[in-house]
Amino acid sequence: MSDLLVFGRTGQVARELQHLAAVPALDLLALGRDAADLAQPGACAAAIHAHRPRAVINAAAYTAVDRAEEEEPLATAINGAAPAEMALACAALNIPLVHISTDYVFPGTSHSPWAPGDRAAPINAYGRSKWAGEEGIRASGCTHAILRTSWVFSAHGANFVKTMLRLSDTRDQISVVDDQIGGPTPARAIAAAGLSIAQQLQDAPKKTGTYHFSGAPDVSWCDFARAIFRLTGRPTRVQAILTSAYSTPAARPLNSRLECNTTTSVFGLARPDWHAGLKECLTELGVFT
């Protein structure tokens, strides 16, 4: 029996969970695709029944937003059916589930931060697949926290920060959209929040619900890129463009702001400062000046 079972082993949040768990010597078991393939949802439920942990965190997902437009059935199996099966297993064993979700369940049309209870209306296949997972978890009756976040970054995996650094190695100027607004969120902060929430749900299952957790302050992708280059001392110029000038297979929401007050009041978790998280990330990558 493990204290905590984590789905995902090499993703951004999963890696940070393993890093943080090593400090207090938390008994954490992270399962990769070889041990629990989310494309086979029943394998997830079987793993939970086999390991019988005290809590589960799902930090695994299909995250290829553009490719999901062509692979929606696969994305829905991984992001929709698998979390639902996890939730049913957690309900049967009476243990809590923390599930990482996304701002992409919202259409991005509002000019105000999205509250947890606002109506979801995904505008792409990835968002629809994540919404399906949320609905499956809620329908299961298990103790849970669905934690929606946005614009995740870390020193690991593929993310905006690492993309900007890679492009700046060969380009003097980069065009970045300036009309998509959201909160860049350090993966380490998400992991820390997930650990805290998992423990609190064990002690207070009435905290079950849907919550938001994103970095502060809200910013455009363009200004986030400028902050990256400013902190690394790179002379790369950032040209602001509109989303309409940057065509992608999957539509992106313009407004990814998340209202996180409920998460603070219920769990005592404040929005993380992405400036501090970015400095930590760049330091880990060896490029902070």
URHUHU-V872096 format. One record per run of one state. SS is the DSSP state (H for helix, E for strand, C for the rest). FROM is the first residue (numbers start at 1). LEN is the number of residues. Records with the same first field share a line. If there is no record, write none. Layout:
# URHUHU-V872096
SS: FROM-LEN, FROM-LEN
This chain:
# URHUHU-V872096
C: 1-3, 8-4, 24-4, 32-9, 52-3, 59-8, 70-2, 94-2, 106-8, 115-10, 141-3, 150-2, 154-6, 169-4, 178-3, 183-2, 204-1, 208-1, 213-3, 217-2, 233-4, 242-1, 246-9, 257-1, 259-2, 268-5, 286-4
E: 4-4, 28-4, 55-4, 96-7, 114-1, 144-6, 152-2, 173-5, 181-2, 185-2, 209-4, 216-1, 219-2, 237-5, 255-2, 258-1, 273-1
H: 12-12, 41-11, 67-3, 72-22, 103-3, 125-16, 160-9, 187-17, 205-3, 221-12, 243-3, 261-7, 274-12
